[in-house]
Amino acid sequence: MTGLLLRLFVKDYKNHKDSAVRSSIGKTAGITGIVCNFLLFCLKLVAGIMAGSVSVFADAANNLSDCSASALTFFGFRMAQRPADKDHPYGHARYEYLSGLAIAVFVLLLGSEMITSSIKRIVHPTDNKMSALTALILAGAIVLKLWMFFFYRRLGKLTNSLSLAAAAVDSRNDVVTTSAVLAGCVLRLAWGINLDAYIGLGVSGFILYSGIMLVKDTISPLLGKQADAQLVEDITRLVLSDPKVLGVHDLLVHDYGPDKRFASIHVEISAEEDPFSGHDIIDRIEREVQNCLNVHLVIHYDPVAVNDSEWQDMRCRVDSVIKDINPRFSMHGFRIIKDKDADVLAFDLDIPYDVKYKGEEVSARIEAALKEQGKHYTTLIRFDGKE
């Protein structure tokens, strides 16, 4: 069924890495969600009115929120496709994240309102009139939502979309909540047990929890979360695949949307390499990363004095001292600056975010340790966080 929908509405859908195709897939998912969720809302609304059931009403309201979410997904993909302009040189792909955040806020408001209604029904209980038709509608809704879960999950993987991944999770949650409402309906029909208000409270609580998780997932990329570990590994592997590259550090990835990623990295190349040759190496690596990973990479060239005996000796000594201070510390960008007053060891020191330290104390310990070895240098250290 999923393949049929894609063949009908998306030309060349297998080329899903293309931004235009990706957008078409997202809009197809949005339209499908609007149609399916609005149909479920109408059916459950009728069933809820007939039964006078707060749990069925809550489930219908949940489908209405899903319908709104699908509409936001559609417009999010449409807005994200807009090209870069003077005011937004990195494009508009983050509209997809903003649409996901709007969906999350809407789900939170809905969950809060339905919790209030369920509590009122618990305090002031009323009877309901569950019927076989209500049970049949709920069972059909479960089947449809289960298909939608697999539908969104497949498209989410195809497009690497947070919005579609969230829609898949939401559809799975709907299967759980509607199953709970159906169980309450069966209990009422078979044994006359009325747990409607309590099930409605549980469904509402589940909706609220889903909204909180969605807010967390959609805010994170907007704030600038850590880059995906697999992407970091892939970029590093491609850069290091060139035999002239001796090492890399300070990889930063900036996410402006699912297919709009920019990165920068420091690359160590022998200082004896011809500058024009080094420039060609860097250009070639940047093109390869762009072609293979769709990441706009900018490389900073760090020359390394591989045949300088003083550089080699002091680098080994400083690295040993740093590991004695904390094995989790790591150094890069090491160089020796010949100053008229003193020789300076300049380097960057990566320190894990969870380690408390004072920069001046670390510098003093390194200089003191080197003096004990008969090496008189001052240090110029830039402290970087990592992990």
Contacts in CASP RR format, 6 or more apart in sequence:
PFRMAT RR
TARGET T0000
AUTHOR 0000-0000-0000
METHOD contacts of the structure
MODEL  1
MTGLLLRLFVKDYKNHKDSAVRSSIGKTAGITGIVCNFLLFCLKLVAGIM
AGSVSVFADAANNLSDCSASALTFFGFRMAQRPADKDHPYGHARYEYLSG
LAIAVFVLLLGSEMITSSIKRIVHPTDNKMSALTALILAGAIVLKLWMFF
FYRRLGKLTNSLSLAAAAVDSRNDVVTTSAVLAGCVLRLAWGINLDAYIG
LGVSGFILYSGIMLVKDTISPLLGKQADAQLVEDITRLVLSDPKVLGVHD
LLVHDYGPDKRFASIHVEISAEEDPFSGHDIIDRIEREVQNCLNVHLVIH
YDPVAVNDSEWQDMRCRVDSVIKDINPRFSMHGFRIIKDKDADVLAFDLD
IPYDVKYKGEEVSARIEAALKEQGKHYTTLIRFDGKE
1 147 0 8 1.000
1 151 0 8 1.000
2 150 0 8 1.000
2 151 0 8 1.000
2 154 0 8 1.000
2 155 0 8 1.000
3 13 0 8 1.000
5 28 0 8 1.000
5 32 0 8 1.000
5 151 0 8 1.000
6 13 0 8 1.000
6 25 0 8 1.000
6 28 0 8 1.000
7 13 0 8 1.000
9 24 0 8 1.000
9 28 0 8 1.000
9 31 0 8 1.000
10 21 0 8 1.000
10 24 0 8 1.000
10 25 0 8 1.000
10 28 0 8 1.000
11 21 0 8 1.000
11 24 0 8 1.000
12 18 0 8 1.000
12 21 0 8 1.000
13 21 0 8 1.000
13 24 0 8 1.000
13 25 0 8 1.000
15 21 0 8 1.000
16 22 0 8 1.000
16 25 0 8 1.000
16 158 0 8 1.000
16 159 0 8 1.000
17 259 0 8 1.000
17 294 0 8 1.000
19 81 0 8 1.000
19 259 0 8 1.000
20 81 0 8 1.000
22 159 0 8 1.000
22 161 0 8 1.000
22 258 0 8 1.000
22 259 0 8 1.000
23 77 0 8 1.000
23 78 0 8 1.000
23 80 0 8 1.000
23 81 0 8 1.000
25 155 0 8 1.000
25 158 0 8 1.000
25 159 0 8 1.000
26 73 0 8 1.000
26 74 0 8 1.000
26 77 0 8 1.000
26 155 0 8 1.000
26 159 0 8 1.000
26 161 0 8 1.000
26 163 0 8 1.000
26 164 0 8 1.000
27 74 0 8 1.000
27 77 0 8 1.000
27 78 0 8 1.000
28 155 0 8 1.000
29 70 0 8 1.000
29 73 0 8 1.000
29 151 0 8 1.000
29 152 0 8 1.000
29 155 0 8 1.000
29 164 0 8 1.000
29 167 0 8 1.000
30 70 0 8 1.000
30 71 0 8 1.000
30 73 0 8 1.000
30 74 0 8 1.000
30 77 0 8 1.000
31 70 0 8 1.000
31 74 0 8 1.000
32 70 0 8 1.000
32 148 0 8 1.000
32 151 0 8 1.000
33 66 0 8 1.000
33 67 0 8 1.000
33 70 0 8 1.000
33 73 0 8 1.000
33 148 0 8 1.000
33 167 0 8 1.000
34 67 0 8 1.000
34 70 0 8 1.000
34 71 0 8 1.000
34 74 0 8 1.000
36 144 0 8 1.000
36 148 0 8 1.000
37 63 0 8 1.000
37 64 0 8 1.000
37 66 0 8 1.000
37 67 0 8 1.000
37 69 0 8 1.000
37 70 0 8 1.000
38 63 0 8 1.000
38 64 0 8 1.000
38 67 0 8 1.000
40 60 0 8 1.000
40 63 0 8 1.000
40 66 0 8 1.000
40 141 0 8 1.000
40 144 0 8 1.000
40 145 0 8 1.000
41 60 0 8 1.000
41 61 0 8 1.000
41 63 0 8 1.000
41 64 0 8 1.000
41 67 0 8 1.000
43 137 0 8 1.000
43 141 0 8 1.000
44 56 0 8 1.000
44 57 0 8 1.000
44 59 0 8 1.000
44 60 0 8 1.000
44 63 0 8 1.000
44 137 0 8 1.000
44 138 0 8 1.000
44 141 0 8 1.000
45 57 0 8 1.000
45 60 0 8 1.000
46 137 0 8 1.000
47 53 0 8 1.000
47 56 0 8 1.000
47 60 0 8 1.000
47 133 0 8 1.000
47 134 0 8 1.000
47 137 0 8 1.000
47 138 0 8 1.000
48 56 0 8 1.000
48 57 0 8 1.000
48 60 0 8 1.000
48 134 0 8 1.000
50 129 0 8 1.000
50 131 0 8 1.000
50 133 0 8 1.000
50 134 0 8 1.000
51 128 0 8 1.000
51 129 0 8 1.000
51 130 0 8 1.000
51 131 0 8 1.000
51 134 0 8 1.000
51 185 0 8 1.000
52 126 0 8 1.000
52 128 0 8 1.000
52 129 0 8 1.000
53 128 0 8 1.000
53 130 0 8 1.000
53 134 0 8 1.000
53 181 0 8 1.000
53 185 0 8 1.000
53 196 0 8 1.000
54 117 0 8 1.000
54 118 0 8 1.000
54 121 0 8 1.000
54 128 0 8 1.000
54 196 0 8 1.000
54 197 0 8 1.000
54 200 0 8 1.000
55 118 0 8 1.000
55 180 0 8 1.000
55 181 0 8 1.000
55 184 0 8 1.000
55 196 0 8 1.000
55 197 0 8 1.000
55 199 0 8 1.000
55 200 0 8 1.000
55 203 0 8 1.000
56 134 0 8 1.000
56 138 0 8 1.000
56 181 0 8 1.000
56 185 0 8 1.000
57 117 0 8 1.000
58 114 0 8 1.000
58 117 0 8 1.000
58 118 0 8 1.000
58 181 0 8 1.000
58 200 0 8 1.000
58 203 0 8 1.000
58 204 0 8 1.000
58 207 0 8 1.000
59 138 0 8 1.000
59 141 0 8 1.000
59 177 0 8 1.000
59 178 0 8 1.000
59 181 0 8 1.000
59 203 0 8 1.000
61 110 0 8 1.000
61 113 0 8 1.000
61 114 0 8 1.000
62 110 0 8 1.000
62 114 0 8 1.000
62 174 0 8 1.000
62 177 0 8 1.000
62 203 0 8 1.000
62 207 0 8 1.000
63 141 0 8 1.000
63 174 0 8 1.000
64 110 0 8 1.000
65 106 0 8 1.000
65 107 0 8 1.000
65 110 0 8 1.000
65 207 0 8 1.000
66 167 0 8 1.000
66 170 0 8 1.000
66 171 0 8 1.000
66 174 0 8 1.000
68 103 0 8 1.000
68 106 0 8 1.000
69 100 0 8 1.000
69 103 0 8 1.000
69 106 0 8 1.000
69 107 0 8 1.000
69 167 0 8 1.000
69 170 0 8 1.000
70 167 0 8 1.000
72 99 0 8 1.000
72 100 0 8 1.000
72 102 0 8 1.000
72 103 0 8 1.000
72 106 0 8 1.000
73 99 0 8 1.000
73 100 0 8 1.000
73 103 0 8 1.000
73 163 0 8 1.000
73 164 0 8 1.000
73 167 0 8 1.000
75 99 0 8 1.000
76 95 0 8 1.000
76 96 0 8 1.000
76 98 0 8 1.000
76 99 0 8 1.000
76 163 0 8 1.000
77 96 0 8 1.000
77 99 0 8 1.000
77 163 0 8 1.000
79 92 0 8 1.000
79 95 0 8 1.000
79 99 0 8 1.000
80 92 0 8 1.000
80 93 0 8 1.000
80 94 0 8 1.000
80 95 0 8 1.000
80 96 0 8 1.000
80 257 0 8 1.000
81 92 0 8 1.000
82 91 0 8 1.000
82 92 0 8 1.000
82 95 0 8 1.000
83 91 0 8 1.000
83 92 0 8 1.000
84 90 0 8 1.000
84 91 0 8 1.000
84 92 0 8 1.000
85 91 0 8 1.000
90 256 0 8 1.000
90 260 0 8 1.000
90 262 0 8 1.000
91 256 0 8 1.000
91 260 0 8 1.000
93 256 0 8 1.000
93 257 0 8 1.000
93 258 0 8 1.000
93 259 0 8 1.000
93 260 0 8 1.000
94 221 0 8 1.000
94 222 0 8 1.000
94 256 0 8 1.000
94 257 0 8 1.000
94 260 0 8 1.000
96 161 0 8 1.000
96 162 0 8 1.000
96 163 0 8 1.000
96 257 0 8 1.000
96 258 0 8 1.000
97 162 0 8 1.000
97 163 0 8 1.000
97 218 0 8 1.000
97 221 0 8 1.000
97 222 0 8 1.000
97 257 0 8 1.000
98 222 0 8 1.000
99 163 0 8 1.000
100 162 0 8 1.000
100 163 0 8 1.000
100 166 0 8 1.000
100 214 0 8 1.000
100 218 0 8 1.000
101 215 0 8 1.000
101 218 0 8 1.000
101 219 0 8 1.000
101 222 0 8 1.000
103 163 0 8 1.000
103 166 0 8 1.000
103 214 0 8 1.000
103 218 0 8 1.000
104 166 0 8 1.000
104 211 0 8 1.000
104 214 0 8 1.000
104 215 0 8 1.000
104 217 0 8 1.000
104 218 0 8 1.000
105 215 0 8 1.000
107 170 0 8 1.000
107 207 0 8 1.000
107 208 0 8 1.000
107 210 0 8 1.000
107 211 0 8 1.000
107 214 0 8 1.000
108 208 0 8 1.000
108 211 0 8 1.000
108 212 0 8 1.000
108 215 0 8 1.000
110 207 0 8 1.000
111 204 0 8 1.000
111 205 0 8 1.000
111 207 0 8 1.000
111 208 0 8 1.000
111 211 0 8 1.000
112 208 0 8 1.000
114 200 0 8 1.000
114 203 0 8 1.000
114 204 0 8 1.000
114 205 0 8 1.000
114 207 0 8 1.000
115 201 0 8 1.000
115 204 0 8 1.000
115 205 0 8 1.000
115 208 0 8 1.000
117 204 0 8 1.000
118 197 0 8 1.000
118 198 0 8 1.000
118 200 0 8 1.000
118 201 0 8 1.000
118 202 0 8 1.000
118 203 0 8 1.000
118 204 0 8 1.000
119 201 0 8 1.000
121 196 0 8 1.000
121 197 0 8 1.000
121 200 0 8 1.000
122 197 0 8 1.000
122 198 0 8 1.000
122 201 0 8 1.000
125 194 0 8 1.000
125 197 0 8 1.000
127 194 0 8 1.000
128 188 0 8 1.000
128 194 0 8 1.000
128 196 0 8 1.000
130 184 0 8 1.000
130 185 0 8 1.000
130 188 0 8 1.000
130 189 0 8 1.000
131 189 0 8 1.000
132 189 0 8 1.000
134 185 0 8 1.000
135 182 0 8 1.000
135 185 0 8 1.000
135 186 0 8 1.000
135 189 0 8 1.000
138 178 0 8 1.000
138 181 0 8 1.000
138 182 0 8 1.000
138 185 0 8 1.000
139 182 0 8 1.000
141 174 0 8 1.000
141 178 0 8 1.000
142 175 0 8 1.000
142 178 0 8 1.000
142 179 0 8 1.000
142 182 0 8 1.000
145 171 0 8 1.000
145 174 0 8 1.000
145 175 0 8 1.000
145 178 0 8 1.000
146 171 0 8 1.000
146 175 0 8 1.000
148 167 0 8 1.000
148 171 0 8 1.000
149 168 0 8 1.000
149 171 0 8 1.000
149 172 0 8 1.000
149 175 0 8 1.000
151 171 0 8 1.000
152 164 0 8 1.000
152 165 0 8 1.000
152 167 0 8 1.000
152 168 0 8 1.000
152 171 0 8 1.000
153 165 0 8 1.000
153 168 0 8 1.000
155 161 0 8 1.000
155 164 0 8 1.000
156 164 0 8 1.000
156 165 0 8 1.000
156 168 0 8 1.000
159 258 0 8 1.000
160 258 0 8 1.000
160 259 0 8 1.000
161 258 0 8 1.000
162 217 0 8 1.000
162 218 0 8 1.000
162 221 0 8 1.000
162 258 0 8 1.000
166 214 0 8 1.000
166 217 0 8 1.000
166 218 0 8 1.000
169 210 0 8 1.000
169 213 0 8 1.000
170 210 0 8 1.000
170 214 0 8 1.000
173 206 0 8 1.000
173 207 0 8 1.000
173 210 0 8 1.000
176 206 0 8 1.000
177 203 0 8 1.000
177 206 0 8 1.000
177 207 0 8 1.000
180 199 0 8 1.000
180 202 0 8 1.000
180 203 0 8 1.000
181 199 0 8 1.000
181 200 0 8 1.000
181 203 0 8 1.000
183 199 0 8 1.000
184 193 0 8 1.000
184 195 0 8 1.000
184 196 0 8 1.000
184 199 0 8 1.000
187 193 0 8 1.000
187 195 0 8 1.000
188 194 0 8 1.000
188 195 0 8 1.000
188 196 0 8 1.000
221 255 0 8 1.000
221 257 0 8 1.000
224 254 0 8 1.000
224 255 0 8 1.000
225 255 0 8 1.000
227 251 0 8 1.000
227 253 0 8 1.000
227 255 0 8 1.000
227 263 0 8 1.000
231 253 0 8 1.000
231 261 0 8 1.000
231 293 0 8 1.000
231 295 0 8 1.000
232 251 0 8 1.000
232 253 0 8 1.000
234 292 0 8 1.000
234 293 0 8 1.000
235 251 0 8 1.000
235 253 0 8 1.000
235 263 0 8 1.000
235 265 0 8 1.000
235 289 0 8 1.000
235 293 0 8 1.000
235 295 0 8 1.000
235 297 0 8 1.000
236 248 0 8 1.000
236 251 0 8 1.000
238 285 0 8 1.000
238 288 0 8 1.000
238 289 0 8 1.000
238 292 0 8 1.000
238 293 0 8 1.000
239 245 0 8 1.000
239 248 0 8 1.000
239 265 0 8 1.000
239 267 0 8 1.000
239 285 0 8 1.000
239 289 0 8 1.000
239 299 0 8 1.000
240 247 0 8 1.000
240 248 0 8 1.000
242 281 0 8 1.000
242 284 0 8 1.000
242 285 0 8 1.000
244 269 0 8 1.000
244 270 0 8 1.000
244 273 0 8 1.000
244 278 0 8 1.000
244 281 0 8 1.000
245 267 0 8 1.000
245 268 0 8 1.000
245 269 0 8 1.000
245 281 0 8 1.000
245 285 0 8 1.000
246 268 0 8 1.000
246 269 0 8 1.000
246 270 0 8 1.000
246 304 0 8 1.000
246 306 0 8 1.000
247 267 0 8 1.000
247 268 0 8 1.000
248 265 0 8 1.000
248 266 0 8 1.000
248 267 0 8 1.000
248 268 0 8 1.000
249 265 0 8 1.000
249 266 0 8 1.000
249 268 0 8 1.000
249 332 0 8 1.000
249 333 0 8 1.000
249 348 0 8 1.000
249 350 0 8 1.000
250 264 0 8 1.000
250 265 0 8 1.000
250 266 0 8 1.000
250 300 0 8 1.000
250 332 0 8 1.000
250 348 0 8 1.000
250 384 0 8 1.000
251 263 0 8 1.000
251 264 0 8 1.000
251 265 0 8 1.000
252 263 0 8 1.000
252 264 0 8 1.000
252 265 0 8 1.000
253 261 0 8 1.000
253 262 0 8 1.000
253 263 0 8 1.000
253 295 0 8 1.000
254 261 0 8 1.000
254 262 0 8 1.000
254 263 0 8 1.000
255 261 0 8 1.000
256 262 0 8 1.000
259 294 0 8 1.000
261 294 0 8 1.000
261 295 0 8 1.000
261 296 0 8 1.000
262 295 0 8 1.000
262 296 0 8 1.000
262 297 0 8 1.000
262 298 0 8 1.000
263 289 0 8 1.000
263 295 0 8 1.000
263 296 0 8 1.000
263 297 0 8 1.000
263 298 0 8 1.000
264 297 0 8 1.000
264 298 0 8 1.000
264 299 0 8 1.000
264 300 0 8 1.000
265 297 0 8 1.000
265 298 0 8 1.000
265 299 0 8 1.000
265 300 0 8 1.000
266 299 0 8 1.000
266 300 0 8 1.000
266 302 0 8 1.000
266 332 0 8 1.000
266 333 0 8 1.000
267 282 0 8 1.000
267 285 0 8 1.000
267 299 0 8 1.000
267 300 0 8 1.000
267 301 0 8 1.000
267 302 0 8 1.000
268 302 0 8 1.000
268 303 0 8 1.000
268 304 0 8 1.000
268 332 0 8 1.000
268 333 0 8 1.000
269 278 0 8 1.000
269 281 0 8 1.000
269 301 0 8 1.000
269 302 0 8 1.000
269 303 0 8 1.000
269 304 0 8 1.000
270 303 0 8 1.000
270 304 0 8 1.000
270 306 0 8 1.000
271 303 0 8 1.000
271 304 0 8 1.000
271 305 0 8 1.000
271 306 0 8 1.000
272 306 0 8 1.000
272 307 0 8 1.000
273 281 0 8 1.000
273 303 0 8 1.000
278 301 0 8 1.000
279 301 0 8 1.000
282 299 0 8 1.000
282 301 0 8 1.000
285 297 0 8 1.000
285 299 0 8 1.000
286 297 0 8 1.000
286 298 0 8 1.000
286 299 0 8 1.000
289 295 0 8 1.000
289 297 0 8 1.000
290 296 0 8 1.000
290 297 0 8 1.000
302 333 0 8 1.000
305 311 0 8 1.000
305 335 0 8 1.000
306 312 0 8 1.000
308 336 0 8 1.000
310 336 0 8 1.000
311 334 0 8 1.000
311 335 0 8 1.000
311 336 0 8 1.000
314 334 0 8 1.000
314 336 0 8 1.000
314 345 0 8 1.000
314 375 0 8 1.000
314 377 0 8 1.000
315 334 0 8 1.000
317 370 0 8 1.000
317 373 0 8 1.000
317 375 0 8 1.000
318 331 0 8 1.000
318 334 0 8 1.000
318 345 0 8 1.000
318 347 0 8 1.000
318 366 0 8 1.000
318 370 0 8 1.000
319 331 0 8 1.000
321 365 0 8 1.000
321 366 0 8 1.000
321 369 0 8 1.000
321 370 0 8 1.000
322 329 0 8 1.000
322 330 0 8 1.000
322 331 0 8 1.000
322 349 0 8 1.000
322 366 0 8 1.000
323 329 0 8 1.000
324 369 0 8 1.000
325 362 0 8 1.000
325 365 0 8 1.000
325 366 0 8 1.000
326 351 0 8 1.000
326 355 0 8 1.000
328 351 0 8 1.000
328 352 0 8 1.000
328 355 0 8 1.000
329 349 0 8 1.000
329 350 0 8 1.000
329 351 0 8 1.000
330 349 0 8 1.000
330 350 0 8 1.000
330 386 0 8 1.000
331 347 0 8 1.000
331 348 0 8 1.000
331 349 0 8 1.000
331 350 0 8 1.000
332 347 0 8 1.000
332 348 0 8 1.000
332 350 0 8 1.000
333 346 0 8 1.000
333 347 0 8 1.000
333 348 0 8 1.000
334 345 0 8 1.000
334 346 0 8 1.000
334 347 0 8 1.000
335 345 0 8 1.000
335 346 0 8 1.000
335 347 0 8 1.000
336 343 0 8 1.000
336 344 0 8 1.000
336 345 0 8 1.000
336 346 0 8 1.000
336 377 0 8 1.000
337 343 0 8 1.000
337 344 0 8 1.000
337 345 0 8 1.000
337 346 0 8 1.000
337 380 0 8 1.000
342 376 0 8 1.000
342 377 0 8 1.000
342 378 0 8 1.000
343 376 0 8 1.000
343 377 0 8 1.000
343 378 0 8 1.000
344 377 0 8 1.000
344 378 0 8 1.000
344 379 0 8 1.000
344 380 0 8 1.000
345 377 0 8 1.000
345 378 0 8 1.000
345 379 0 8 1.000
345 380 0 8 1.000
346 379 0 8 1.000
346 380 0 8 1.000
346 381 0 8 1.000
347 379 0 8 1.000
347 380 0 8 1.000
347 381 0 8 1.000
347 382 0 8 1.000
348 381 0 8 1.000
348 382 0 8 1.000
348 383 0 8 1.000
348 384 0 8 1.000
349 362 0 8 1.000
349 381 0 8 1.000
349 382 0 8 1.000
349 383 0 8 1.000
349 384 0 8 1.000
350 384 0 8 1.000
350 385 0 8 1.000
350 386 0 8 1.000
351 357 0 8 1.000
351 383 0 8 1.000
351 384 0 8 1.000
351 385 0 8 1.000
351 386 0 8 1.000
352 385 0 8 1.000
352 386 0 8 1.000
352 387 0 8 1.000
353 385 0 8 1.000
353 386 0 8 1.000
353 387 0 8 1.000
354 387 0 8 1.000
357 383 0 8 1.000
359 381 0 8 1.000
359 383 0 8 1.000
362 381 0 8 1.000
362 383 0 8 1.000
363 379 0 8 1.000
363 381 0 8 1.000
366 379 0 8 1.000
366 381 0 8 1.000
367 377 0 8 1.000
367 378 0 8 1.000
367 379 0 8 1.000
370 376 0 8 1.000
370 377 0 8 1.000
END
